[in-house]
Structure formats: structure tokens, C-alpha cells
Amino acid sequence: MIQGSDEWKAARLGKVTASRVADIVAKTKSGPSASRANYMADLIAERLTGAPTEGYTSREMQWGTDNEGAARSAYEWYRDAEVEQVAIVEHPFIKMSAASPDGLVSDDGLVEIKCPNTATHIDTLLHGGVPLKYVTQMQWQMACTSRLWCDFVSFDPRLPEAMRLFVTRIERDDKYILELEAAVDQFLVELTAKVAALTVKYAEAA
């Protein structure tokens, strides 16, 4: 199975995945964010229709997809390690949740690759931080794979060679993972209840 293929999309259908866990835990001053409700609506639609929700692919997103292979090769050279690509890994005990890491590294690591616009990459080079949404994504990947660390990679081949690759390691945070697991579990309970309510209501109407 290859990431991005129809088979891969089918395997993820209706499931919480790592790239969207940040939406589940996002909050505003008044409570859960709109992104949580929107994500739930997407997954409800997928479960009811059996078809993946089509997302918009921007020029920047396509750039990231097109350059991921080069970024992976640069990382392998930098770490002197081989990256094993994997399509999807189910969470060990939370059903209907999974992750699709960009690769497995050695016996206990992962890699998450971003190929952002140049302004974002430059900001990462200068300040070295990893946005919280990506930290959340990587922690969920570690929860699903039982791995101990994840290397965050930012790559931009448009810059001079010495500035093209940024790598920093995020260690597994078991306390944060427990918080995420509780949030995802609650989210899935709500999602399942809404699917059931819609199914019953509109079966009766028919």
C-alpha cells in the first residue's frame, strides 16, 4: 500500500489520523474550536457515504508532495540511516484511529517530513522551533507505532545547500500521549453517537 493511493484512502476512511489530532484538541476561549466540529463532520460524512472527503490541494501542498522524496534522501544522508516507508499504522487499542508517518527509522524512531514555503523554512532555520500542531501529530504517530522519538524535518531545495535541511528530534511524551488518547477517545464516542442518531432518524423518515 502506498500513501496517497486509493487503497490507502480506503484504509483511513472514517478514522482519526495523526495529521488531524491537533484539530481535536484545539480550543478557543469559549471551548472547542470550529476545526474540531469540521473534522467530526468530515468523518461522519465518510462513515455514512463510504467515500473519502476530498481535500483541497494547494500549490504549496503539491510542492511538499513532489519534494518529499528528495527530503527523505537528504535526511538519510544526514542521519546515516535508512528510512522504511509505511502506509498506515493502527493505534494499538483505540479503534478507528491511526497514523501514517513519513517513515520508520532504526528500531525506535520515526521521521516527519515537511517541505514548506521558503519563508516558513527560513523562520524554522532561524528559530528552530516546531509548531505545536506538528508536535501533536508526531506524538500521535509515536502512540500508534510505540516508538520513542520522531525527527522533524524541514526541507527546501530552493536555498543554498547548507540551508536546505533542518532536523530536530522530538522525544516521546507519555503524559501528553495519555491526554491525546483521552481526547481522541471522547471525540470518537461523540462521532459514533452522531452517526447512529443520523442513521436512525433518517431510516425512520424513509
N, C-alpha and C positions, 0 to 999 in steps of 0.2 A: 504494500500500500504506500502511495506517495502523497505527501502533504499537498493539498490543493486539488487532488483528483476527486472525481465523483464518488468513488468508494470511500475516500477519506471524509468527505462531507456527509455521507450517509452514516458513517460510524460516529460522528459528532452530533447527529441530529437530536435536537431537544435536550442536549446535555449542557451543563455548566462547564465551561472550559477556562483554562488559566488566564487567557488574554482578557477575559471579561469579569474576573472575580473582583477587580478594583471597582467596577460599577456596582456590584452587590453591596460592598461595604462603604461606598461613597455616601457622605452625609452633608446636609446643609444645616443651618441654624435651627430650622423648623422640623428636621427629621430626615428620612431617607431621600436621596437625590432623585431627580427625574430619570437619570440614567439607569437606576435600579428598576424602575417601573417599565421603562422602554425595553430593557433587556428581558424582563419577565414576559412582556408582550410578545417579543420575538420568539422566545422559546415555547410559549403557549401556541402560537401560530404554527411552529414547526411540528409540535406534537399532534395538533389537530389535523394538519394537512399532509404530514409525512414528507414535506418538501422543505429544503433549507431556505432560510431567509436570505435573500440576495443582498449583499452589502455593496456599497459604492466603492469602487476602486479609483482613487485619485492618481494623478501623475506621480506624486511623491510615493504612494504605496506601491505602484508598479516599479518605480526606481528601486525600492527596497527589495522587492522580489527578484528583480533582474540582477542585483548585485550581491545577493546573499551567498552565492557560491564562491565568489571572489573573497568575500569577507571570511567565510569559513576556512578557505585555504590560507589566508593571511594569519588567522588565529592559530591554525595547526602549526604553521611555521614558528610563530611567536612562542607558543607553549611547548613546541616539540612534542605534540600529542596528536593522536588520530581521533577524529570525531565520528562517532557512529550515528547515522541518521535514523530517526524513529518517527513513525507516523502518529500514533496516539497511545497514551498510557492511561488506563482507567485508575481512578482513585481506589485504594485498597479496600475501603469499607463504606464510602458514601456513593451509593448507586446514582447513576445518571450524572456523573461528574468525571472530568478527565483533563488531560493536558497534552499538548503537542510541542514538546521542547524542540529547539533547533538542533540539538544533538546531545548524545551521551559522551562523557569524557572520562577516560580511565574507569576505575571501579566505583567511584563515589561522586563524580561530578557531572555537571551539565553546562551547556553554553546557550546563551540567549543573544541573538544577533539583531542589531538594528542598523539600518543604513538610512539615516535621516537626511534632511536637507542640510546644506553646508553650515547655515547659521546655528542650527541645533548642535551639530557636531563640534563646531568651534567652541560653543559655550561649554560642552562637555569636556573638551580638552583643557579649557581654562579653569574650570571649577571642579571637575572630577566627580560630581555627584551623579546619583542615579535617581530619576524621578520615582516617587512613591508607587505610582501605578505599575511600573516595571518591577519594583521590588516585590510587590504583591503578586504579580504574575509569576515571578521566579520562585517565590516561597510556595505557591500552589503547585508548581512543577515539581519542587522537591517533595512536597507532601504526596504527590501521586507516584513518584519514582523511588521514594525512600532514599534519596541521595543527600549528600551532606553540604554541597556547595554548588553555586552556579556562577560562572563567569559572564559578566555583562560585557558585550562587545558593541562598540560604535565604530562604523567604518565609512569612510568617504574617499573614494579614489580620485576625486577632483582636486585634492590638496597635495602638497609635496609629500614624498614617500614617508618621511619621518613623522608626518602628522596624520596619516591616513587611518591608523588603527589606535583605538583606545580600549584597554581591557582593565576591568576591576572585578574583584571577587566578592560575592555576597554569600555569607555563611548561612546555613540553615538556622532558623529561629523557631524553636519548637513552641515557645509561648505564643508567638504570633500565628503560627500554623494552627494551633488549637482555637484561637479566636476566629480565624478564617473558616475553619471547619464548622464551627458552631453557626456562623453567619450563612454559610452555603447550605447547611442542613436545614435551617429555618426557611431560607429562600425556596428550597426545593419542596418543603412541606406546603408552603403557600401556593407555589406553582401547581403542584399536583391537585390541590383542593380547587383551584380555579378551573383547571381543565375538567375535573369531574363535574363541577357545578354547571359549566357551559354545556357539557355533553348531555347531562340530564335535562336541563332546561330546554334545549333545542331538539332533543329527542322527543320530548313531550309535545312540543309545538308542531313537530312533523306529524 
